């Protein structure tokens, strides 16, 4: 039976366009967070339900999401993962050989859609992951209240090239999220775009067509209100940041929360999410300690401030129960 502290530190993730299962960035919290996975393909829905049948913290929905409730028509594609409410722009995709076959329309399907605000009214949703082939902005519009009241971070597929007729591009999504209290953290771009020819170096080439963008709630939202709520938001946000290539931002938030008047992270120390985060910080600081420019005094002091305990040194590090 969970304690009140454990209940109060729930981590709720809503995933729109959940084909194939949990996003890799969430795998480490597969047994800790509560996941709500949405898709419209009945075959994929059944596969996901079978895949996660033993995990009661993962719920799969055969529901479309939109900015309003009602019927929604989808265009089916040869590549099942590219099903969309938008039609491919034939002039644009003609520039990309591999897309022409994948984006071939094979039929239509009508599905009833709902908004996130209606589905999760009165409930907290802390993180959104959207990969819905152009419908991301519509889904965000249907989550306006949830975004401003509870959501701490959003991972969203974004396009820089108008491959789908009428679909929003990166700047549309960025403008909407900034207006709702978020700022861009990073994009999952490694320098590899769509190649124009073989005349390229291995790691940086081509045109950037699409990727995932990651947005986080601004400091004004993160650090406002009741100290207990600030502590919970800091722990949730730091965990997300550690999973999304922003360990420096995570540590900064934890230090500011831990030194904020009346804000105490200690009451959550036995919660699985807290232990996950402490383990991630422990491993980060250990890796940092091997760097030639590492300032061990600052590393140890930061660990003490955040976790109110000493950083385990030498053999004590490897004996820590957090590593098991």
FENBEL-V241416 format. One record per pair of residues at least 4 apart in sequence whose ideal C-beta (glycine too) atoms are under 7 Angstrom apart, sorted by sequence separation. I is the first residue (numbers start at 0). J is the second residue. If there is no record, write none. Layout:
BEGIN
i-><I & I>
j-><J & J>
END
This chain:
BEGIN
i-><1 & 3 & 4 & 21 & 25 & 28 & 40 & 41 & 42 & 43 & 44 & 45 & 46 & 47 & 48 & 88 & 89 & 97 & 98 & 113 & 114 & 115 & 116 & 131 & 134 & 135 & 136 & 137 & 138 & 142 & 143 & 144 & 145 & 146 & 158 & 167 & 169 & 170 & 171 & 172 & 173 & 174 & 175 & 177 & 200 & 216 & 217 & 218 & 219 & 224 & 225 & 226 & 227 & 228 & 229 & 230 & 231 & 232 & 233 & 234 & 235 & 236 & 237 & 238 & 239 & 245 & 246 & 247 & 248 & 249 & 250 & 251 & 252 & 253 & 254 & 255 & 270 & 271 & 272 & 273 & 274 & 275 & 276 & 277 & 278 & 279 & 280 & 281 & 282 & 283 & 284 & 294 & 295 & 296 & 297 & 298 & 299 & 300 & 301 & 302 & 303 & 311 & 312 & 314 & 315 & 1 & 21 & 38 & 76 & 87 & 113 & 119 & 145 & 161 & 167 & 176 & 177 & 194 & 199 & 216 & 224 & 240 & 241 & 268 & 288 & 293 & 303 & 311 & 317 & 38 & 51 & 65 & 76 & 92 & 93 & 129 & 240 & 256 & 267 & 287 & 303 & 25 & 75 & 92 & 131 & 139 & 161 & 222 & 257 & 288 & 303 & 14 & 21 & 51 & 63 & 74 & 158 & 240 & 241 & 256 & 302 & 311 & 73 & 74 & 129 & 159 & 240 & 73 & 74 & 92 & 158 & 159 & 173 & 194 & 195 & 288 & 36 & 48 & 73 & 158 & 191 & 194 & 221 & 287 & 299 & 47 & 72 & 74 & 157 & 190 & 192 & 193 & 237 & 298 & 12 & 21 & 71 & 190 & 191 & 192 & 193 & 191 & 192 & 284 & 44 & 87 & 127 & 157 & 192 & 193 & 221 & 237 & 192 & 236 & 237 & 44 & 155 & 10 & 284 & 17 & 188 & 233 & 12 & 14 & 17 & 18 & 41 & 81 & 135 & 233 & 10 & 12 & 14 & 17 & 36 & 81 & 124 & 135 & 215 & 10 & 11 & 12 & 13 & 14 & 15 & 16 & 18 & 34 & 36 & 39 & 188 & 280 & 10 & 14 & 33 & 34 & 35 & 36 & 37 & 77 & 78 & 115 & 127 & 153 & 187 & 233 & 9 & 32 & 36 & 39 & 77 & 125 & 126 & 186 & 187 & 18 & 35 & 37 & 76 & 116 & 124 & 125 & 126 & 186 & 280 & 76 & 77 & 115 & 116 & 119 & 123 & 124 & 125 & 126 & 127 & 128 & 129 & 130 & 186 & 230 & 284 & 20 & 37 & 76 & 114 & 115 & 116 & 129 & 229 & 76 & 77 & 114 & 116 & 153 & 185 & 75 & 76 & 116 & 183 & 184 & 277 & 17 & 20 & 74 & 75 & 115 & 133 & 184 & 213 & 229 & 234 & 75 & 136 & 183 & 184 & 285 & 75 & 147 & 182 & 230 & 74 & 75 & 133 & 146 & 147 & 181 & 182 & 229 & 230 & 234 & 39 & 73 & 181 & 230 & 238 & 72 & 73 & 136 & 181 & 182 & 226 & 241 & 136 & 139 & 143 & 180 & 181 & 226 & 72 & 73 & 135 & 180 & 222 & 238 & 246 & 176 & 234 & 238 & 241 & 281 & 40 & 70 & 71 & 136 & 234 & 237 & 172 & 180 & 281 & 70 & 71 & 264 & 234 & 265 & 69 & 169 & 278 & 68 & 277 & 278 & 68 & 68 & 258 & 63 & 65 & 67 & 254 & 257 & 274 & 63 & 64 & 66 & 85 & 159 & 160 & 257 & 15 & 63 & 64 & 65 & 68 & 83 & 84 & 159 & 64 & 82 & 83 & 84 & 158 & 159 & 254 & 62 & 64 & 81 & 83 & 158 & 250 & 254 & 157 & 253 & 156 & 157 & 156 & 157 & 155 & 154 & 155 & 154 & 184 & 185 & 185 & 152 & 153 & 184 & 18 & 152 & 152 & 151 & 152 & 151 & 91 & 91 & 92 & 39 & 66 & 91 & 65 & 65 & 88 & 64 & 66 & 67 & 88 & 66 & 87 & 88 & 65 & 87 & 88 & 64 & 86 & 85 & 86 & 85 & 83 & 85 & 85 & 151 & 151 & 152 & 151 & 152 & 151 & 95 & 13 & 22 & 125 & 13 & 11 & 11 & 12 & 16 & 126 & 11 & 12 & 13 & 14 & 15 & 16 & 10 & 16 & 12 & 15 & 15 & 24 & 22 & 27 & 24 & 24 & 8 & 7 & 10 & 8 & 31 & 31 & 31 & 28 & 27 & 8 & 4 & 8 & 10 & 4 & 8 & 5 & 4>
j-><5 & 7 & 8 & 25 & 29 & 32 & 44 & 45 & 46 & 47 & 48 & 49 & 50 & 51 & 52 & 92 & 93 & 101 & 102 & 117 & 118 & 119 & 120 & 135 & 138 & 139 & 140 & 141 & 142 & 146 & 147 & 148 & 149 & 150 & 162 & 171 & 173 & 174 & 175 & 176 & 177 & 178 & 179 & 181 & 204 & 220 & 221 & 222 & 223 & 228 & 229 & 230 & 231 & 232 & 233 & 234 & 235 & 236 & 237 & 238 & 239 & 240 & 241 & 242 & 243 & 249 & 250 & 251 & 252 & 253 & 254 & 255 & 256 & 257 & 258 & 259 & 274 & 275 & 276 & 277 & 278 & 279 & 280 & 281 & 282 & 283 & 284 & 285 & 286 & 287 & 288 & 298 & 299 & 300 & 301 & 302 & 303 & 304 & 305 & 306 & 307 & 315 & 316 & 318 & 319 & 6 & 26 & 43 & 81 & 92 & 118 & 124 & 150 & 166 & 172 & 181 & 182 & 199 & 204 & 221 & 229 & 245 & 246 & 273 & 293 & 298 & 308 & 316 & 322 & 44 & 57 & 71 & 82 & 98 & 99 & 135 & 246 & 262 & 273 & 293 & 309 & 32 & 82 & 99 & 138 & 146 & 168 & 229 & 264 & 295 & 310 & 22 & 29 & 59 & 71 & 82 & 166 & 248 & 249 & 264 & 310 & 319 & 82 & 83 & 138 & 168 & 249 & 83 & 84 & 102 & 168 & 169 & 183 & 204 & 205 & 298 & 47 & 59 & 84 & 169 & 202 & 205 & 232 & 298 & 310 & 59 & 84 & 86 & 169 & 202 & 204 & 205 & 249 & 310 & 25 & 34 & 84 & 203 & 204 & 205 & 206 & 205 & 206 & 298 & 59 & 102 & 142 & 172 & 207 & 208 & 236 & 252 & 208 & 252 & 253 & 61 & 172 & 28 & 302 & 36 & 207 & 252 & 32 & 34 & 37 & 38 & 61 & 101 & 155 & 253 & 31 & 33 & 35 & 38 & 57 & 102 & 145 & 156 & 236 & 32 & 33 & 34 & 35 & 36 & 37 & 38 & 40 & 56 & 58 & 61 & 210 & 302 & 33 & 37 & 56 & 57 & 58 & 59 & 60 & 100 & 101 & 138 & 150 & 176 & 210 & 256 & 33 & 56 & 60 & 63 & 101 & 149 & 150 & 210 & 211 & 43 & 60 & 62 & 101 & 141 & 149 & 150 & 151 & 211 & 305 & 102 & 103 & 141 & 142 & 145 & 149 & 150 & 151 & 152 & 153 & 154 & 155 & 156 & 212 & 256 & 310 & 47 & 64 & 103 & 141 & 142 & 143 & 156 & 256 & 104 & 105 & 142 & 144 & 181 & 213 & 104 & 105 & 145 & 212 & 213 & 306 & 47 & 50 & 104 & 105 & 145 & 163 & 214 & 243 & 259 & 264 & 106 & 167 & 214 & 215 & 316 & 107 & 179 & 214 & 262 & 107 & 108 & 166 & 179 & 180 & 214 & 215 & 262 & 263 & 267 & 73 & 107 & 215 & 264 & 272 & 107 & 108 & 171 & 216 & 217 & 261 & 276 & 172 & 175 & 179 & 216 & 217 & 262 & 109 & 110 & 172 & 217 & 259 & 275 & 283 & 214 & 272 & 276 & 279 & 319 & 79 & 109 & 110 & 175 & 273 & 276 & 212 & 220 & 321 & 111 & 112 & 305 & 276 & 307 & 112 & 212 & 321 & 112 & 321 & 322 & 113 & 114 & 304 & 110 & 112 & 114 & 301 & 304 & 321 & 111 & 112 & 114 & 133 & 207 & 208 & 305 & 64 & 112 & 113 & 114 & 117 & 132 & 133 & 208 & 114 & 132 & 133 & 134 & 208 & 209 & 304 & 113 & 115 & 132 & 134 & 209 & 301 & 305 & 209 & 305 & 209 & 210 & 211 & 212 & 211 & 211 & 212 & 213 & 243 & 244 & 245 & 213 & 214 & 245 & 80 & 214 & 215 & 215 & 216 & 216 & 160 & 161 & 162 & 110 & 137 & 162 & 137 & 138 & 161 & 138 & 140 & 141 & 162 & 141 & 162 & 163 & 141 & 163 & 164 & 141 & 163 & 163 & 164 & 164 & 163 & 165 & 166 & 232 & 235 & 236 & 236 & 239 & 239 & 193 & 115 & 128 & 235 & 124 & 123 & 124 & 125 & 129 & 239 & 125 & 126 & 127 & 128 & 129 & 130 & 125 & 131 & 128 & 131 & 138 & 154 & 154 & 242 & 242 & 243 & 231 & 231 & 235 & 234 & 271 & 272 & 275 & 275 & 275 & 267 & 266 & 270 & 272 & 267 & 272 & 270 & 270>
END
